[in-house]
Amino acid sequence: MDYGLEDRTVVITGAGSGNGRAVATAFADARAHVCVTDRDADAARAVAAELGARGQSAEDYELDVTNHGQIECVRDAITTSR
């Protein structure tokens, strides 16, 4: 099914495990570019690598949503890379 998400970028917080990982996978399956973010950088990296190995577009970022400065850095990195 085409959800019109191809070439769209989505940012999923807590995507290193659990529901966040499931949501990131669903968006990747819908052909969106997924920014996998999590406080656990290794978990985010692993999920992005798994999606990439499936031929899907993903990148990872370490992100603690309680840290405003980190949110701004990730936002800036995403907007300049896309």
C-alpha positions in Angstrom: 0.0 0.0 0.0 1.3 3.4 -0.9 1.0 5.9 2.0 2.7 8.8 0.1 5.6 8.8 2.4 8.4 8.2 -0.1 11.0 11.0 0.2 9.4 12.2 3.5 11.6 12.3 6.6 10.2 11.1 9.9 11.9 11.4 13.3 11.1 8.6 15.8 12.1 9.1 19.4 12.8 6.0 21.5 13.3 4.0 18.3 16.0 1.9 19.7 13.6 -0.7 21.1 10.0 -1.6 21.8 7.2 0.5 20.4 9.5 3.1 19.0 11.4 0.5 17.0 8.1 -0.9 15.7 7.0 2.6 14.6 10.4 3.2 12.9 10.1 -0.1 11.0 6.5 0.7 9.9 7.5 4.0 8.5 10.5 2.5 6.8 8.2 -0.2 5.3 6.1 2.7 4.0 9.2 4.1 2.2 9.8 7.1 4.5 13.4 8.1 5.4 13.6 7.3 9.1 15.7 9.2 11.6 16.1 6.6 14.4 16.7 8.5 17.7 17.3 7.1 21.2 19.1 7.9 24.4 21.0 4.7 23.8 23.2 5.5 20.8 24.1 1.8 20.2 20.5 0.8 20.1 19.6 3.6 17.6 22.6 2.6 15.5 21.6 -1.1 15.5 18.0 -0.3 14.4 19.2 2.1 11.6 21.7 -0.6 10.4 18.9 -3.2 10.4 16.7 -1.0 8.3 19.6 -0.1 6.0 20.4 -3.8 5.5 16.8 -4.3 4.3 17.4 -1.6 1.7 15.5 1.0 3.6 16.5 4.6 4.2 17.5 5.3 7.8 20.0 7.2 9.9 20.7 7.2 13.6 21.1 9.9 16.3 21.7 9.8 20.0 18.9 11.9 21.5 17.7 12.5 25.0 14.4 14.4 24.6 14.9 16.1 28.0 18.0 17.8 26.7 16.9 20.9 24.7 20.4 21.5 23.3 20.6 18.0 22.1 17.2 18.3 20.4 18.4 21.4 18.5 21.6 19.7 17.4 19.7 16.7 16.1 17.2 18.9 14.4 20.0 20.9 12.7 21.8 17.7 11.6 18.6 16.3 10.1 17.6 19.5 8.3 21.1 20.0 6.8 21.5 16.4 5.7 18.1 16.2 3.9 
